[in-house]
Amino acid sequence: MPDISEPHTNGNKTLDPVADLSLQRRADQNTGGVFSWWFARFDDGSEIAPYWSQARDNDLRLFVQREGNDILQGAVASMVKWGKTLSWVCEGPERVARRYQSVLSESEFGDGWGTLISKTLTDYYTQDKGASIEVIGAGNPDGPIQGPVLGLAHLDAQYVQPTGDTVYPILYHNTKTDVKHKIHTTRVIRIVDMPSPNENMMGVGMCAVSRVIAASQVLLKLVRYKNEKLSDMPEAGLLVLNNIMPKAWEDVKARHEKDRRRLGHEIWSNIMTLFSIDPAQPATANFVSFATLPDGFNEAEATDTYLNILALAFGVDKREFWPESSGGLGSARETEVMSQKARGKGKGDIITAIERVINWKVLPQSVNFSLDFRDDEQDKLKAEINKVKVESIMGMWVKPSDRGAGLFESPVTRMEIRQILADNVPDYFKQEFLEFDVSDEEELTDTEREDKAYHQVLAMVEENYKSGKISLDDLIEFRLGNLLNERIGV
């Protein structure tokens, strides 16, 4: 059985145990020789296979990479890079949290969390069957994981086949061994955009790129049209020549091409000259184009419409992809509402999905994984709300020095104030030491109340330590802090 001790954190972590357990065997493949491939890109006319088939997902990959699809490529890149830059944290008992933080940091056979999330989000946005991640651990490869998770690695979507089986949800084709592996549900993570309710679709959904094919094809045709107009090569159309013999036309073209080669013209060329056979009848050449823009077509408006469709498909604000350069930006409140709505749709959806699968399939119950989804404006707004909460809660507390001769009794004790703060402002006041109910106390003096509450807190701290919710260092820190309070009379 491979070593499943805590991963090293000195920068020299061994990957052999994780690589040996992976079904992909990417980390130890033979690299002793030099290999070459020729890749041929074919002009498919932007046609995509009908929904759904493996061919469709393959077409979607090529469609995104298609020359001229610049805005769609930028949109996908923008969403992927946003996901890579999100900070994340593992919270729980220090030793366990540190161990799994190392596992996530060393994902993708040591390339790191950023590489894993980049590949995962690329598949999520461009593949109808979504993204798949291999969960690596000990035990029979055809069965459930035994022991803790040791690593995570992206599974190339083109080699993943959904099965619809809850126990073995996918088949993975290992091209290095030419073997198809059925992967147990504990060994794979699937994240799918809009999974179909049709049971026969086996969990296949509809990705963002799949939702913008028609609009993207229009922009692709526009790019092709402009390239043909700007190119020195003749565009598709009908050329009508008057008062010019065919032989003379061929001779003129031949001399023109010869001059281009002699002068080294690859894009622009010199002027081609035609002479009329009969000086009384001038030579004319009329061209009828096979492709023209519709009447009233406005490229700026078409691009803006496309950006709105992209934003709708990805579930974000259009300004995620394209800054506003003209026109009114709307009121500050309108901008804030649009931003909040966008965060609650596309970005919020993928954030929730990632957090859920990591917490459910990778981490033990004592550790929680979360992504920081807030921007500066959200942080500022949350800080202002917390400030109002703290001031309102502290307004219920009357210090002993201000109570006078019993005329201004405080409605709550110091420990009750701490409980209320922990319940309502958890960003600043954590719950670990305050998970007890003080609302049902019997009538006691302030000193008796605080003594009883303190013993309840101490008992809760010790219980949390025994159950693994807090570390020994936290327990010692709490006891020393209270001892210090007693010494100075706080």
N, C-alpha and C positions, 0 to 999 in steps of 0.2 A: 504493500500500500504506500502511495507517495506521501512525502512529508507534508503535513497540513499545519505546521506551526506558523506563527505569525510571520507575514512577509517582511523581508529586510527593508529598511528605509534609508540605507546608506548610499543609494545610487547604484549599487551593484546587485540588484535583486536577481536571483536566478529564476529563469522562466521555464526551466525544464519540466517541473511537475505539472504546470498548467499546460504547456505545449503537448506533453505526453497524453494528457487526458482529453485534449480537444479532438473533435471529430474532423476538424479541418486540416490539421497538421501543417499549418502555414509557417510556423516558427522554425521548423527544423528541416524544411525541404532542401534538397541538394542544390547548391548554387555553384558547383565547381566548373560548369561549362558556360559558354556564352551562347545565347539563343537569340534568334531574330524572327520577327513576324512582319508580314506585309498586311497592312490594314487598308481595305478598300471601302470608301464611303460611296454609297449609291444614291442617286437622286430619286427619292421615292415619291416626289410630288406632294409631300406632307401628308400622305395617306396613312391612317392609323387603323390597325385591325379592329374589328367590332368588339364591343364589350361582351363578355370578358374571355380572354384566353391568355396563355403564356406569351403568345406572339404580340398581344397588345402591350404588355408591360415592356417587352423588348423594344417595340416601336416607340413607346413613350420615352425611353432612355435616349434613343437616337434622335427623337424629335426635339428634346431639350438641347441636345448638343448641336443641332442643325445650324449651319452658318446662316446668319441673318436673324436668328432668334435671340437677339441681344437682350431685349427687355425681359423676356421670360427667364433667360439665364441669370440676369441680374437679380430678379425677384427670388429665385431659388437660392442663389448665393447669399442674398441679404438675410433670408430666414435661417439658413444654415449657420452663418457667422453669428447671428444674434444668439442662436442656441449654444454655440461654442463659448461665447463670452459670459454666459450666465454663471455666477458663482453658486456653489453648493456646499452643504455641510451635513455631516453625520453627527447626530446628538444622541448621547446615551452614556452608559458607564465608560469611563475614559479608555480603559485597555481594549474593550471590545470595539468601541467607536473608532479608535485609532487603527485597529487592525483592518476593519472594513473600509475605512477611508483609504488605506493603502491599496486594498484590492481594487477599488474603483479608480484610483489614480493610475494604477498600472494596467488598466484595461487594454484590450487590443494587443495582447502579447508585448506589453511594455511601451507601446506608442502613446498610451495615455487616454484619459477621459475625453479630451478634445477630439482626437481622431475617431473614437467610438461614436460620439454624438454627431460628428460631421457626417459620417457614413450612414448612420441611422436616420438622421433627418433628411438626407438626400433621398433615400429610399422612401421615406414616409411621404414626401411631397411629390415624388415622381413615379411611384409604383402603386397600382390599384391594390395589390395584395399586401402592401405595407412593408414595414421593416421588421427584420428578425435579428435577435441577438442570442448567441449561444451562451448559456450559463454553464460554466465549467466547474466540475467537482469530482470527487472520488465515487467509487461504486461501479456497478455494471453499466457500461455505456448504453445498453438497451433498456435500462430501468431508471428508477428515480435516483437522484443524487444522494449519496451517503455522506453525512458530515457537512461542514460549512462550505459555502461557495468560495472557490479559489480564484476565479477570474471571469471576465466577460469578453466576448469577441463578436464582432459583426459577422453575420451570415449574408453572403452575396445573394441578393434577391433573385437573380436569374437562375440560381441553382436550388431555390426553395420551392417546394410544391405543397400547398395547403391540402389537408386530408379531410377536414371536418370532424376528425376524431378528437374527443376531449382528452384522451390519455396520450395519444401520439398525434399532436396537431399538425406536424409537418413532416415531409420527407426531404432530406438534404442530399443532393448529388455531389459527392466528393469527386471532383474531376481528376485528382491526383491518383486515386485508387480506382476510379470508375465504379464506385459502389454507392448505392443509395441507402442512407441510414434513416430509419424512423426514429425520431427524437422524442423522448419522453417530455411531458409537459413541464416537469421540474427543471428541464435542461434547456428550455427555450423561452424567450420573451418575444411576443408579437405585438406590434403597435400599428394599428390600421386606421386610416382616415375614413370615416363614414362607413363602417362595416355594414354589408347588406343584410337586411332582415330575412332575405331568402335563404333558407337552410341549404339549398342546393349550391349556393355560391361559396360555401365553406369558409365564411369569414372574410371573403374578399370585399373590399370597399371601393371607393372612388376618390382618388387622390386629387390634389389641387391642380396639377398639370392636366389631368384628364378632364377637368371642368373648364379648361380654357382653350381646348384644341381649336374650335371653330374660330374664335377671335384671334388666336395666334396665327392661324393660316392666312387670315386677311393681311396681317402685318407682314408675314413672310412674302406674300405675293407683291405687296407694295415695295419691299426691299428689292425683290428680283426685278420689278419694273424699273425702279430708279437705277439699278446697276446696268440694265440694258440700255437705258437712255444715256448714261454717262460713259458707257464703254465705247471703244472705237470699233468694235465688231458690229456688223449689221444686225438689227433686231428683226424679229419675226414680222413679216408683212409682205405686201405685193408691190413690186417696183414696175412702173409702166414707163417705157422709154419711147420717145417720139423722135423720128428723123435720125435714128442711130442704128447702124447695122449691127447684128449680133456679133459678128467677127470683130468689129471695131471695139465693141464693149468689152469683149474678152481680152483683147490686146491692151486696152487701157488698164484693166484690173491687174494684168500680169506686170505691166511696167510699174504700177503703183506699189505692188507687193515687193518688187525688186528694189525700188527706192527705199522702202521702209527698212528692209534688211540691211541695205548699204549704210543708211544713216543711223541704224541702231534704235529705231523707234519701236517700242514694245506696247505702249499705251496710246499715245497720240501720234498722228501721222501727218505728212504733208498733204496738200490739197490735190485731189484727183481732178484732172481736166478732161472735158469732153469737147469734141469739135463736130459741128454739124456737117452732114454730107452736102446739103444744098444751102449755100449762104443765105438764100432767100427764106429758108425755113429754119428757124433756130431750133437747136437740140434742147429737148426738155426731158426731165425725169421726175415723175410723180410717184410718191410713196404712200401707200395705204397701210397703216399699222394694224396688225391683228390684235393688239392689246392697248387699250386706252383707259384712262381713269374715268370714272362716272362723272356726269355733269354735276358741278357744284361740290366736287370732292374737296375736303379740307384736311390736309395731313395732320395738322395740329389737333383738330377736333377728333380725328380718328385715333390718334395716339392717346389723347386724354380719355376717350371712351374705353380704350383697351386697358389703360391703367386702372380705371374704375372696376373693370371686369376682373383684373388680376387681384385687386384688393378684396373684392367680393369672394373670389375663389380661395384665397389664402386666409381670409378672415381677419384682415388687418386694415389699418387706415392707409389710404393711398399714399400718404406722405412717407410711409415706410420705404416705398420704392422710388418716389419722385418728388422732390421738393416743389412747393408752390413758388412759381417764378413771376406770376402776374395775377391780377384780380384780387378781390378781397379774400382775406384769410378767415373771415368769420370772427365772431366775438370770442373772447377768452373762454367764456363758459361753454360755447359751442365746441371749441377746440378741445376743451377738457372732456366733455361728454363723449365726443368722437373717439378720443384716445382711450377712455375707460371702456367703451363698448368694444373697441378692437382688442384690448387686453383680455376682455371676458370671452372672446370668441376663439380665433385661431391660435393665438399664443397661449391663452389660458388652457385651451384644450390639450395641447401637446405637453405643457408643463404638468398638468394634472395626470396625464397618462404616464409620463416618465416617472414621476414621484410614486405613483401607485405600484407600478411593476417593480421598481427597485425595492420599495418597502415590502412588497408582498413576496417576491421571488428571490431576493438576494440577501436581505438583512434579517437578523433575528428580531424578535418582538421588542427587545430592550433598546434597539437602536432605530432612530428615525432619520430618513433622508429627506432633505428639502432643498428646493432651488430658490434663489433670490430673484423673484419676478418683479420686484418693485424698482421703479426708476426714481430719479431725484425728486420729481414732483410728488410722487406717491409717498416717499419718505418724509417730505416736508409736511404734507397733509396729515399723515399718521402722527407725526410728532406734535402737531398743533392739537389734534384730537386728544392725544394722551395728556397734554398739558392741561387742557380743560378738565379732563377726568380727575387728574391728581388734585387740582385746585378745588374742585367740587367736593371730593372725598375728604381732603384735609380740612375743609371748612366745617366738618362735623366734629373735629377734634379741638378740645379746649385744653390748653396746657395747664398743669397744676398751678403755676405762678399767676395765671390769669383768672383762676376760679374764685379768688377771694375767700370770704368766710362761708363757703358752701353755697354762694348765690349763683354760681355759674358752673353747675355740674356738667361734665362732658357726657353726651349721650352714648358714647362708645369708649371702650378702653383702647390702650395703645395696641394690644394684640388684635383687637377687632378691626382697627384701622388697617393694620398690616394685612389681615385676611381680605378685607374689602379691596385693597389696592392690588393684591395678588389675583383676585377674581376678575377685576375689571381692567387692569393695566398689565397684562402678562408680559409685554415687551420689556418692561423695566423690573417688575416684581415677579420672580419665578415662584412656581407652585411647590417645588420639592419639599420645602420646610413648613409649608402652611396648609397641607391637605387635611384639614380637620374642620369640624363645624363648631363654632362658638355661639351659635344663635340660641341654643337651648340651655344656657347656663342658668343655674339658680342664683338667687339674689346673694351676692357676695360684695365685700368691700373691693375697692380698686386694687389693693395690694393682693388680696386673695384671688381675684380674677386673673391677675397677671401671673401669679405663681402657678395657678392651675393650667392656664394656657401654655405657660412655658414648659411644664411637664408633658403636656399633650404634644407640643411641638417636638420635644426631645424624643418622646416615644415614636413619633412618626418618622423622624430622621433615622433612628436606629432600625426601624422596620424597612425603610427605603434602602438602607445599606444592606440589610440581610437579603432583600429580594433582588439586589443588583441594580437598583435604579440610580444610586449614587455611589461614588467611589469612597474608599477609606479616607482619602485626602479631604473630600468634602465633609465627611463626618468630623474629622479632627478639626478642620477649619471652623465648623459651626460651634463645636464645644469650646475651642479656644476663644472664639469671639464672644461667646456668652460669659466665659470666665473673666475676660477682660472687662466686659460691661459691669460685672459684679464688683470688680476691684475698684473701678473708677466711679461706681455709684450711679450708672446710667439706668 
